[in-house]
């Protein structure tokens, strides 16, 4: 019997060993993966008990944690909530965190490696662990101006950035919301608020339209085609392209027309300068045919299309469609069909042109500050890629200045400053048009890039809300 | 079987010392848990600590008089486990605003009192052998009770009965009565079972009629699974039977037959009963969103438990610093997840080592005792503790499907505490006889082991009574 008893003991030991092995696997090897699981709200719940760092704009907190009387000890508060909602996102018990509150969570909660030293000091001093503060590149005056330039009730986004550094000076979208409504600790109330906010047309509290909405670019996409044309070497300032009022699209009954009331009709053939100036559709369609889908796609990718990146909030990948028929390629060349861009992506195209073809990585975070406000780290400008040659960029800049001086973007002109720009109107089936202005100034030494899109507007309103707004924003930045 | 030497020393002073340490662990855990309260050293704390210490002391004193040579390690281990469990239940009470710890404390007192009573009533474990067949009947009654009008169905399992002031799981007690029956039956008939039967290759097959206990075991296990829908208890009962049959016969063939039978039964159960197949599915596909979000048989509980364990990591968050309250049944079925979260992998290693020691002491007792009945009973009960730990901890860590079982001595649950404390008393009784200086023969007031004498000439079993 004793031998069997010993064997039973061995079986018991084996079972305990298996359990110890499984525990080691879960608690040691898999612990990180489990902590990162989307269903795991523990870190969020634990963070709620911490004094989270602030999000700062020009030294002022736009999001901060203030002491509260409930079990979580701190309540997240958003100052100027609507103005910055799409940037900060919200920090919610029930629904997780979004935008900067999410991507900068480690820094804000104090878990980042950068804060190791502070944590050690806090450990020994017994002080409450406090997270780092995140200082943004945003200029509060420009942000406010951009906000004011989108009328309430109008859906649209404005991005203002420095082409040389990629620093974002303003990023505004309407409709906006009050993140305080979602940051409360009463889950029931928060869920009700979330439901109410979700029913606002054009608004999702989970998503920043300036970086995540994909909209049809219309004619501002012609900048990409023009860049591709110059880079290919097949086209230059002297190239003349046929400029029919309507271009036959092979294999279809339809044709691609030039804008009926525009100035395109003045010439039977157009060079690139004129085609951009009057935003003529038919020459660009033919350029795209000549270059081919691949060449246009590659140029778009050189500007950042097809790539998701982080600034540090997530930026959706802008799209240029593939395997196009000739009519679809013609439509795509003028930013219609399935071409979709984020407002930030169009700012990047202009920033690359402004910066001699070098695309800097867009950036929202200027610095991290320790709880004692000492700077822990500051961001450095980072080259994302070379989008085009400096020569091509300078040529394109010249033509864009002409667009503002003589063409469709005249309302953006500023006396004494050379402004480069391009307008666009994208037809969206089932609703009004998207009106665009993208551009930069001064043309010889660009300091500011502006990308404006107003969605679901008629042409007249759109024109009113884009180029003139760009002028005000550029003036405001240059007057600083 | 006299090859295991036991030094005949009382070791009660060692026990006293270990008890002080165990009480220190238990009471400080309780104190740390309450630190966030306004007044952690309130009267409730002192009352509970005082009563726990008093009960431990009483137990110790009873052992000094009634079972002087009993194993000195078992009681301190169990006090430590029970105390840590109480602290964790209280900690989850504080988070959830419940009062489970109070009733758990009450049940601890009742269970310890019952355990002391067993020690006082039974001078020698061999007296339990008289109850071999009574135990069988008692087991049947206990197992059928939940199916009677008294029974309650909670979360799909019908294993509780209403006893007026609360609920009770008769199955926990049936664990003991079944162990007594099997120990009695097998120790009486083992020689007969062993000698008969054909030999096929290396396997000595049993005679068909000797399969009766196997069939009883199978019926009970499958019955519990089908009628009470309790996978955990079913596995536990079957493991108990298998180990006892194996120890009685030393024949792997019996275990293989048993495993084949249960495999067939289990396979049929998976096909026929959704509660079993859902458990399996939520084990394998725990991280499938459909499985996670569904209403019945969701993997939510086990996944939350894993999150808790992961949150604890190597060192744990510290008592009171984690969020074990996020896991459903954190104070009962999932208490291992709660302990793992706050005490970390290191803390759980410590707890599991306590269980390993406890089981090893029980097995040591089985090796050391001289009678077959005691060997079977001690080994069966010890192995049950190990198996129960494996089933519940393996379930929590997703090693095996999660089944609703308590962690012995730790989980909230009166019936489980009561049953396990009675097991402790029985193990102590057997260890007393194992470690007592061998001057006494069969006890006056117990049945002489006549069958063993008769068969003793043929097998090594003879030594257990002559030693």
HADDOCK unambig.tbl for C-alpha pairs under 7 A between the chains (distance, minus, plus):
assign (segid A and resid 1 and name CA) (segid B and resid 247 and name CA) 5.68 0.50 0.50
assign (segid A and resid 1 and name CA) (segid B and resid 248 and name CA) 6.39 0.50 0.50
assign (segid A and resid 1 and name CA) (segid B and resid 250 and name CA) 6.42 0.50 0.50
assign (segid A and resid 2 and name CA) (segid B and resid 1 and name CA) 6.46 0.50 0.50
assign (segid A and resid 2 and name CA) (segid B and resid 367 and name CA) 5.77 0.50 0.50
assign (segid A and resid 4 and name CA) (segid B and resid 246 and name CA) 6.79 0.50 0.50
assign (segid A and resid 4 and name CA) (segid B and resid 247 and name CA) 4.91 0.50 0.50
assign (segid A and resid 4 and name CA) (segid B and resid 250 and name CA) 5.42 0.50 0.50
assign (segid A and resid 5 and name CA) (segid B and resid 247 and name CA) 5.84 0.50 0.50
assign (segid A and resid 5 and name CA) (segid B and resid 363 and name CA) 6.96 0.50 0.50
assign (segid A and resid 5 and name CA) (segid B and resid 367 and name CA) 6.91 0.50 0.50
assign (segid A and resid 5 and name CA) (segid B and resid 379 and name CA) 6.56 0.50 0.50
assign (segid A and resid 8 and name CA) (segid B and resid 243 and name CA) 6.82 0.50 0.50
assign (segid A and resid 9 and name CA) (segid B and resid 363 and name CA) 6.53 0.50 0.50
assign (segid A and resid 12 and name CA) (segid B and resid 383 and name CA) 6.50 0.50 0.50
assign (segid A and resid 12 and name CA) (segid B and resid 386 and name CA) 5.71 0.50 0.50
assign (segid A and resid 15 and name CA) (segid B and resid 390 and name CA) 5.89 0.50 0.50
assign (segid A and resid 16 and name CA) (segid B and resid 390 and name CA) 6.45 0.50 0.50
assign (segid A and resid 19 and name CA) (segid B and resid 390 and name CA) 6.52 0.50 0.50
assign (segid A and resid 19 and name CA) (segid B and resid 393 and name CA) 6.42 0.50 0.50
assign (segid A and resid 19 and name CA) (segid B and resid 394 and name CA) 5.69 0.50 0.50
assign (segid A and resid 22 and name CA) (segid B and resid 397 and name CA) 5.97 0.50 0.50
assign (segid A and resid 22 and name CA) (segid B and resid 399 and name CA) 6.33 0.50 0.50
assign (segid A and resid 23 and name CA) (segid B and resid 345 and name CA) 6.94 0.50 0.50
assign (segid A and resid 23 and name CA) (segid B and resid 397 and name CA) 6.15 0.50 0.50
assign (segid A and resid 24 and name CA) (segid B and resid 345 and name CA) 6.81 0.50 0.50
assign (segid A and resid 26 and name CA) (segid B and resid 306 and name CA) 6.89 0.50 0.50
assign (segid A and resid 26 and name CA) (segid B and resid 309 and name CA) 6.80 0.50 0.50
assign (segid A and resid 26 and name CA) (segid B and resid 310 and name CA) 6.06 0.50 0.50
assign (segid A and resid 26 and name CA) (segid B and resid 397 and name CA) 6.82 0.50 0.50
assign (segid A and resid 27 and name CA) (segid B and resid 309 and name CA) 5.58 0.50 0.50
assign (segid A and resid 27 and name CA) (segid B and resid 310 and name CA) 4.57 0.50 0.50
assign (segid A and resid 27 and name CA) (segid B and resid 312 and name CA) 6.86 0.50 0.50
assign (segid A and resid 27 and name CA) (segid B and resid 313 and name CA) 4.54 0.50 0.50
assign (segid A and resid 27 and name CA) (segid B and resid 314 and name CA) 6.35 0.50 0.50
assign (segid A and resid 27 and name CA) (segid B and resid 345 and name CA) 6.25 0.50 0.50
assign (segid A and resid 28 and name CA) (segid B and resid 313 and name CA) 5.72 0.50 0.50
assign (segid A and resid 28 and name CA) (segid B and resid 314 and name CA) 6.16 0.50 0.50
assign (segid A and resid 31 and name CA) (segid B and resid 310 and name CA) 4.23 0.50 0.50
assign (segid A and resid 31 and name CA) (segid B and resid 311 and name CA) 6.87 0.50 0.50
assign (segid A and resid 31 and name CA) (segid B and resid 313 and name CA) 6.25 0.50 0.50
assign (segid A and resid 34 and name CA) (segid B and resid 307 and name CA) 5.90 0.50 0.50
assign (segid A and resid 34 and name CA) (segid B and resid 310 and name CA) 6.25 0.50 0.50
assign (segid A and resid 35 and name CA) (segid B and resid 307 and name CA) 6.52 0.50 0.50
assign (segid A and resid 35 and name CA) (segid B and resid 310 and name CA) 6.51 0.50 0.50
assign (segid A and resid 35 and name CA) (segid B and resid 311 and name CA) 6.62 0.50 0.50
assign (segid A and resid 40 and name CA) (segid B and resid 307 and name CA) 6.45 0.50 0.50
